[in-house]
Amino acid sequence: IWHLTAWYDLTLQNEAVHVVEHLSFMVAGVLMWWPVLSPIRSQRLSFGMQELYLFANLFPMMALGIFFTFWQHPLYAPYINAPRLWGIPALTDQQVGGLIMWMPGDLPYAIAMAATLMFWIERGDPAEQRRKPTLPLEGHGV
């Protein structure tokens, strides 16, 4: 919601709203990653559900990045006349920002998905391990 033009412009005009924006980013980040990285194991999703959850979380950042990359005019009025670093036009700056959101912005999810898959392969599904029958002499070298 903070990327809607009116809301974003408000964050540039009101310092308190700007602080609330960043606090909401931090809270949303903790809530988003909690089912994957919770220090309380019982609150984590299973490995398979973590994969699906992380995959689903790729799309909002990707969609927003694609939108900013291909939109044909600058979205935020304050940036149109802002001083330009290296003379980059506002539209180009927006498009580069969109590409950064789109590509590198999704890397943490891709890395987490790869790590989850490695843990899943290495450790197996805990629910599946509880269902495995054990042989009476297993592990005794007999």
N, C-alpha and C positions, 0 to 999 in steps of 0.2 A: 504494500500500500504506500510505502514511503517513496516509491518511484513515480507515483502519480504526480503530474506537473504541479497542481495546487499544493499538495502536501510537501513536495520537495522544495518548492519556492518558499513555503512557510518556514522550513528548517533554516533557510538562509537568512530569513528576516528576524527570527526569534531564537535567541540562544537557548532558552529553556526548552523549546520544542526540539531544537537540535540535540540537546542532551538526552531528552526522552527518546528520540529516534535511535541514538547509539545504545542507550540502555536496552531498548526493545530488541536491537540486533543481538546483543549479548544474551539476553534471556531466551530469545528464539533459538540461538545457536546451542545453548545448553540443553534446551528441551529437544531440539532436533537430534543431537548426538547421544542423548541419554539412553535410548533403547539399544545403542550399539556399544557405548563405552562406560556404562554405569559401573561404579565401583561395587555395587550390590549385584552379584551374578544373577539372582532370581529376577531382577528387573530388566535383564538383557533379553533381547529376542534370540531365538534359536539361530544358528548359523544360516540356515536357508532363508529364514524370514529377514535376517539382517541383509542378505544379498538383495532380496526384493525391495526392502525398505530403502537401501542406499541407491539402488537403481532408480526407484521412483523419485528420489530427491535430486537426481541429476536434472530433471526436466524443468523445474521452475527457473533455475539459474540459466539453463540453456535457452529457454524460450525468451527470457528477458534480454539476454545477450544477443540473440538473433534479432529481436525487435530493434534494439539500439543500433545494431550493425547495419541493418537494411533500411531504417527509417530515413526518409529523404530530406528532412530538415531538422535543425536543432530543437530539442524538446523543452529545454529550460531557458527561459528568457534571460535570467541573470548571466548566463554564460555566453550569450550571443555577443555582447559588447565587453566582456571581461578581457583583461590583458592576456595576450596569447604568448605562451612560452614557445620559443622557436618559430613563431609565426604560423602555427598550426591553426587552420580554420576551426570554428566551433563544431561544424558537422563532422569533420575528420576526427576531432578529439572525441566526440560522442561515439563514432563508429569504432575507433580504437578501444575505447572503454567497453563497448559492447563485445568486441572480440576477446578482450581480457576476461570479461564475465563468462563468456561462452566457452572458451577453450581452457585456459589455466584455472578459471574459477571452478571447473568441474573436476580438476585433478585430485583434490582431497577425497572426493567420493570414489573415484576410480582406484586410488591407492587403498582406501579403506575396503573396497570390494575385493581387491586382490589379496589383501592381508586376511580378510575374513575367509576367503576361499582357501587360502593356505592353512589357516587354523582348522577349518572344517575338514580338509583332507587329512591333516596330521592327527587331529584329535577325534574325528568322527562326530557324529551327532549324539549328544549325551542321552537323548531319549532312546535312540537305537541301541546304545550300549546297555541300557537297563533291561532291554528285551532279550538280549543274547543269552542263551543258556550256557552255563560254564560246565565243562567236563570235570568229573571228580578228580582226575589225576593231572589236569592241565597245570603246567608250570613246575612239575616235580621231576622232570627228566625221565619219566617212565614211559 
